[in-house]
Amino acid sequence: MGFLKTLLIILGVYFLLRILGRLFAPWLFRYAVKKTGEQFRHAYEQARENGEARFTGSDGEIRGPEKKQKPNSPDKVGEYIDFEEID
């Protein structure tokens, strides 16, 4: 009797969640899209304020910030040692 009661409770909760999911899924999706759009808009506005986004393309191409190179940046990571295999 306990097994049957537990099984019915599990099935009831499962179907209840499915019904609630179908009712609230469109609302949750719209909310997620809205929040994502706000985050992108905020990041875009921050980039514009900081001068990171430059729109100077005569062909309409969007150009991002140019990377500044550090002067005297060594490319060497370490010393190269050539090993020879001994037979």
N, C-alpha and C positions, 0 to 999 in steps of 0.2 A: 504494500500500500504506500509506503514511504517513497519507493522508487517511482511509482506512477505519479505521485504528487509532485516530486522534484522534476520529473520530465515535463509535466504540464506547465509548471512554473517557468521552466527554461524556454519552452516553446511559446508561451504567452509573452514573455519578455522579448523574445526574438521577433515575433510578429508585431508587437507594439513598437519596437525600435524601427522596423521596416516601414510601418505606416507613418511614424513621426519623421523618419528620414525623407520620405517622399513629400511630406508637407513642408518641411523646413529646408530641404536641399536647395531649392531655387533662391530662397532668401539668403542662405549661407554663401552661395556662390556669388550673388550680387554683392554682398558685403565684402567678400574676399577680393573681388575685382576692384571695388571702390577703394579699399585700403591700399591695394598694390598700386593703383593709379595715383593716389595721394603721395605714396612714398616716392614714386618715380618723379612726380611733379616737384616735390620738395628737393630731391637730389638735383634735378635740372636747375631749379632756381638758385640753389647754393652754388652750383658750378658757374652759372651766369654771373652771380655776384662776385665770385672769386676770380673771374676772368679766365676760367679754365675752358669754357666753351667758346670757340671762335667760329663765326660763320662768314668766312671771307673767301668763298669760292665763287668765281664768275660762272661756273657751270652748275651751281647749286649744290655742290658737294659739301657735306658737313666735315669740317676739319677740327680735330681735337687739339689739345694743348701740345706744344712741342716740348720734347724732353730736353732738359738741360744736362749737358755732360759735365761731370766734375773734372776740373783740371788736374793733371798729373795722377790720374787713376791707373795704378799698375795693373797689367793684365796677368802678371805672374802670380800663380797661387803657391807654388813651391818649386823645389829644385828637381830637375828631371835626372833620373839615374837610369842608365842603359845597362841592363843585365844580360849576361851571356849564359846560355845553357851549357853545362858541363856534362859530357857523356861518361 
